[in-house]
Amino acid sequence: MHAVVINVTLNDRPGVDAELTTLVPQVAAAPGFVAAYWVALSEEKGASIVVFDSEQAAQGLAAMAAATPGGPVTTNSIEVGEVIAHA
């Protein structure tokens, strides 16, 4: 399994909440999807972790995220890594 970890700045929290209502089902429908979490770390910072069954699927989401305009968030980093443990 591989995960995409995205760190963002939350520019418009109500806008983020509204965008997630459509984004979450889209991500869940992606090929190879396993699980995902979107986390508000503070009023200004957030992160998402999306797990896929293959590196190829994870890289696909990372590329899509990099090409998506910011909207209510500013993307600070996008990384793909191997999941080495989970519970």
C-alpha positions as CSV (number, residue, x, y, z in Angstrom):
1,M,0.0,0.0,0.0
2,H,1.0,3.6,-0.6
3,A,-0.3,6.9,0.8
4,V,-0.6,10.4,-0.5
5,V,0.1,12.9,2.2
6,I,-1.1,16.5,1.4
7,N,-0.4,19.5,3.7
8,V,-2.5,22.6,3.1
9,T,-3.2,26.1,4.4
10,L,-7.0,26.5,5.0
11,N,-7.9,29.9,3.4
12,D,-11.7,29.5,3.8
13,R,-12.9,26.9,6.2
14,P,-16.6,27.1,5.2
15,G,-15.4,26.7,1.6
16,V,-13.3,23.7,2.6
17,D,-16.2,22.0,4.3
18,A,-18.4,22.6,1.2
19,E,-15.7,21.3,-1.2
20,L,-15.2,18.1,0.8
21,T,-18.9,17.1,0.2
22,T,-18.0,16.5,-3.4
23,L,-14.3,15.7,-3.1
24,V,-14.7,12.8,-0.6
25,P,-16.9,10.7,-2.8
26,Q,-14.7,11.4,-5.9
27,V,-11.6,10.2,-4.0
28,A,-13.4,7.2,-2.6
29,A,-14.3,6.2,-6.2
30,A,-10.7,6.3,-7.4
31,P,-9.2,3.0,-8.6
32,G,-7.2,1.3,-5.8
33,F,-8.7,3.4,-3.0
34,V,-8.3,1.9,0.5
35,A,-9.0,4.7,3.0
36,A,-8.7,8.5,3.5
37,Y,-8.7,11.1,6.3
38,W,-8.9,14.8,6.1
39,V,-7.6,16.6,9.2
40,A,-7.9,20.2,10.4
41,L,-4.7,20.7,12.4
42,S,-5.7,24.2,13.3
43,E,-7.9,27.0,11.9
44,E,-5.2,27.6,9.3
45,K,-3.6,24.2,8.7
46,G,-4.9,20.9,7.4
47,A,-3.7,17.6,6.0
48,S,-5.0,14.6,4.2
49,I,-3.8,11.1,4.0
50,V,-5.2,8.9,1.2
51,V,-4.2,5.3,1.1
52,F,-4.2,3.2,-2.1
53,D,-3.4,-0.4,-2.9
54,S,-0.5,0.5,-5.2
55,E,2.1,3.2,-5.8
56,Q,0.7,3.8,-9.3
57,A,-2.7,4.6,-7.9
58,A,-1.2,6.9,-5.3
59,Q,0.9,8.7,-7.8
60,G,-2.2,9.2,-9.9
61,L,-4.0,11.0,-7.1
62,A,-0.8,13.0,-6.3
63,A,-0.6,14.2,-9.9
64,M,-4.3,15.1,-10.0
65,A,-4.0,17.1,-6.7
66,A,-0.9,19.0,-8.0
67,A,-2.9,20.0,-11.1
68,T,-6.0,21.1,-9.2
69,P,-6.4,24.9,-8.6
70,G,-6.3,25.9,-4.9
71,G,-9.9,27.0,-4.3
72,P,-10.3,27.3,-0.5
73,V,-6.9,25.8,0.3
74,T,-3.3,26.5,-0.7
75,T,-1.4,23.2,-1.2
76,N,2.0,23.3,0.7
77,S,3.2,19.8,-0.1
78,I,2.2,16.6,-1.7
79,E,4.2,13.4,-1.0
80,V,3.7,9.7,-1.8
81,G,5.1,7.1,0.5
82,E,4.9,3.4,1.3
83,V,2.6,2.4,4.1
84,I,4.8,0.4,6.5
85,A,2.3,-0.2,9.2
86,H,-1.4,0.3,10.0
87,A,-3.9,-0.7,12.6
